[in-house]
Amino acid sequence: MASSSSDEEVEVELLDSISQIDRALEQKHVLLHVVNECRSFIGQNSSHVMKKSTSLLTQEDFQRKNEELQTQIIHLTSIIVAKDIEIDTIT
């Protein structure tokens, strides 16, 4: 009887682990989609801004905007890396 209870506990732990892995993989998929959408959005807006206002923006403005975009990409990349580490620790 004790082994049956122990087997059930192991099965519950395995199911919990599988569930956690599934959730982590889904989160990774969602985050990758969001990052790709953000990169696409940033790319579209960068080219749109450059086309519309090249004469209005100074070199300093371009540099500032470039730094802002790089910061956003670094932030999004760090989120993905954190999620990858989280997934690796679960698996």
Stockholm file with secondary structure:
# STOCKHOLM 1.0

chainA/1-91         MASSSSDEEVEVELLDSISQIDRALEQKHVLLHVVNECRSFIGQNSSHVMKKSTSLLTQEDFQRKNEELQTQIIHLTSIIVAKDIEIDTIT
#=GR chainA/1-91 SS CHHHHHHHHHHHHHHHHHHHHHHHHHHHHHHHHHHHHHHHHHHHHHHHHHHHHTTTCCHHHHHHHHHHHHHHHHHHHHHHHHHHHHHHHHC
#=GC SS_cons        CHHHHHHHHHHHHHHHHHHHHHHHHHHHHHHHHHHHHHHHHHHHHHHHHHHHHTTTCCHHHHHHHHHHHHHHHHHHHHHHHHHHHHHHHHC
//
